[in-house]
Amino acid sequence: MEANRPWRDNGKQRNIADIWLALTTTATVFVQITVAAGLTLAVASLLITGGIASAFLLFGIPLVWLLSAKFIFKVWLTNHKGIVIDVDNAELSFPATDVENSVLDILKLRRFFDNARRETVRLASVESVMNETRARRGHYAVNVSGSFGSRQFIFDSKQKRDEFRAALNWGAGETGVRTWQDRNSDVGGYGA
């Protein structure tokens, strides 16, 4: 296998890394932090000085970047690793992208902080795998559900989505897991 391929097969583990998705996710988190810092600093400046002092923004935003650098780097590492199907441990590991399930999750900004966290589920807990395509938006996703609930895996391209499906089929076959999967690779497609 070529050394520069972003999807790696280590014999008992397959890794599907979507580099464009990792870049856009990391950039989005960086922009969200910058906007939140800018708004917070502007409000603080208004309260303290009665106006928006540019010094607050010029020194405050880089300070926030410095303080959040570790988190942003962790977002990059989490998403750059991509999705890992590990047959030795019979697990599926991926960047946590679950939706909020309670008001407390919303208040704690779970979706934002989950950008830097990975989640793992047992391959045996996967019961159903379905594609979702919104071609006009460049949205290629796979909805996976089972005893753990459901997760949506989003990809930057149809190719990466199909690599994930093939790797998941391989992992299920290697571990003897039986899942229900749609047979049409573009089920749920609309807006093409």
Order of alpha helices (4+ residues) and beta strands (2+ residues): beta-beta-alpha-alpha-beta-beta-alpha-alpha-beta-beta-beta-beta-alpha-beta
